Amino acid sequence: MTFRALTAIERPYTFKQSPNGYEELGCIGYLRADFGSTGKEFYSTWNELMTEFKTAAFTQEFDIVINTLRFAAEYGKVLSCREHLKAYCNANPNSAFNDDRNHYGFRADTEKHTYLFRLNPNKGEYNIYCYCYLKVRFDNGIK
């Protein structure tokens, strides 16, 4: 898996798109999560967008990607708690959206999928959005 800051062109795809956009770009769905009141919990919801793209292989890989970002030191345990998320974002200023909501963005790629993360270290808000795409369709669609 590769993991890097989002480009300015990629940032809009961490927000809701039109239904036609989801199909064109191969958007499988998105995860929305927060760290709860203590900053150490992990409450998440999956929102499915294109059911035909949600395969068993994708589901297995998605779990691995999320858990790797939660528990692997090589990625700063960025999704383990609000404190680690904030520290990781601050250590990567090139990932900042420079907006009024304090958003940061990262992209994880595997062989077949692209995962776009919009992160927000603010307490009381959703801290993580992860939009999941078919890699080839996404890359071709944003050109």
Buried (B, 14 or more C-beta within 10 A) or exposed (E): BEBEBBEEEBBBBBEBBEEEBBBBBBBBBBBBBBBBEEBEEBEEEBEEBBEEBBEEEBEEBBEEBBEBBBEBEEBBBBBBBBEBBBBBBEEBEEBBBEEEEBBBBBBBBBEBBBBBBBBBBEBEEBBBBBBBBBBEBBBEBBE
